[in-house]
Amino acid sequence: MKTLLLWICAAVMAVSFTSCGNKQTETKLDPELEKQLGTIKTAAEEGAEFIAAQMKADPALKKTQSGLVYKITEQGAGDTFKPTDVVKVVYTGKHTNGEEFDSSHGEAVDFPLQNVVPGFREMITMMRPGAKAYCILPSEIAYGERGNQAIAPNETLVFEIETQGLAN
């Protein structure tokens, strides 16, 4: 990711310096930078295609205004969680190709909902203790353009979540 940012900064600086003065010169992006920028766009397009295919294949999936795609597979009982809660959660996170990138390994972990990506928080606040859900987070409500060490920029993510209640 740092490399990508450095390439982008270098490209912007090159365009800025070559545009100074009266004479305008055309600056082409480095082919490697163009390839990386193309990858970012492709990840977003692939995510949209994945969501469309999943929604077509499973009519039980619902979509919220934010773009979160989900279905609650077990309802649970009690009150739904608030965005300020710390919730015990068992989860598995996967890329759209099915490869796991993160998991609680079957153990409940405490999640302060104020510190998670917006789509994960939105999903959990629709759940009750003991509920289970399947959800798809488009990049806009996941890690967005920045990604992280395990997630590419603009990547759509898939989660299986079980809420176990409030953390002590």
Secondary structure, DSSP 8 states (H G I E B T S, - for coil): -HHHHHHHHHHHHHHHHHT-SS--------HHHHHHHHHHHHHHHHHHHHHHHHHHH-TT-EE-TT--EEEEEE--SS----TT-EEEEEEEEEETTS-EEEE-TTS-EEEEGGGS-HHHHHHHTT--TT-EEEEEE-GGGTTTTT-BTTB-TT--EEEEEEEEEE--
